[in-house]
Amino acid sequence: MADKNMKFLVVDDFSTMRRIVRNLLKELGFTNVEEAEDGVAALQKLRSDSFAFVVSDWNMPNMDGLTLLQTIRADAALKHIPVLMVTAEAKKENIVAAAQAGASGYVVKPFTAATLDEKLNKIFQNMESKASA
Amino acid sequence: MDNIANTPSNSQVLETPFDTIVMHPETGRTLPVAAAAGTGNAEGSVADKVIGQVGHLTRTLHDSLRELGYDKRLEEAASQVPEAQDRLAYVAVMTEQAAERSLNATEIAKPIQDKLAADAAHLSGLWKQVVDTQGSGPLDAEALKSLVTQTRNYLDDVPNKTSATNAQLLDIMMAQDFQDLTGQVMKKITSMVKHLEQELLQLLLDNIPVDKRGDAGAGMMNGPVVNPEGRGDVVTNQNQVDDLLASLGF
């Protein structure tokens, strides 16, 4: 089972959405959650502290979610961190681009608590099978 | 040659650049002053020709705008934009406040509900212990008495907890009042945007030939899909997202 103490970074330019994701993570037992309002702030946090999971929006100022994802995957210290995209972008080309850039999952807004739970667990399972491989 | 640059121009700053473009008396075509002055240099360079044509088009458009009164119409339509911006800011503030209020209420109500459930589970466990696991023997009177008291206390407290939760639910309901206000404001913004669109469209239609209109690319930052009807390039629910990813091998 996933470590309930694992540190999450929630990245979204709307504080309401960050709060909702934080509360949903709390429901699932994850209380170690930090927030960032765009890709630049997210990278600062990721590079100065140790995070186990990133949940990120796409459409943000300063640095968008796709660029953040690509930067994480290109950074030797960060590339192993799972990144779940949670975004309103619903064009097929967005989904394909995110998958090709190395997103660990893609949740489209508006989403349900059940969906977020399911996608998180799927990623945890993948992490576990990779770790035991 | 009648040099328009020499006629008394109006004091408007906008007019000045156009006054440097000379009107040819016979053809009515405009030429930049420099090209008109150098009559011995008949062909001029290719660059001068292009500049001349652009200048001509710009002059024509400018004159059309003025003569047909478009500048006034666009000015009037554009003047509503700051107010529309204020209105949009209002909508953003109202919805944010409503969201905050609702989230606050749920964060207050949740622990109350959790405690209610936890206490009930605890008591239920005690009842099981005292009554169900005794078999056919006599029940422990002291334990039973204590359990009855605890249970009665719990039951007396339930209305307090539920009324506290109801108060939060009421607050969530009331927080939805933003919808009425933002709805009215957005109607106004929609009508303003429609008006501006009509003015601009009219201007374009009157000045640009159909075959010159291109298609601007959409990019990847489009926001939520408002109207998916008839579109084959978007998904409309999580299942479609999952199917697409699966089909790509992810």
Interface residues (C-beta under 8 A of the other chain):
Chain A: S15 T16 R19 I20 N23 W58 N59 D64 L66 A88 E89 A90 K91 K92 E93 N94 I95 V96 A97 A99 Y106 V107 V108 K109 F111 T115
Chain B: E96 A99 E100 L103 T106 E107 A218 M220 M221 N222 G223 P224 V225 P228 D233 V234 V235 T236 N237 Q238 V241 L244 L245 L248 F250
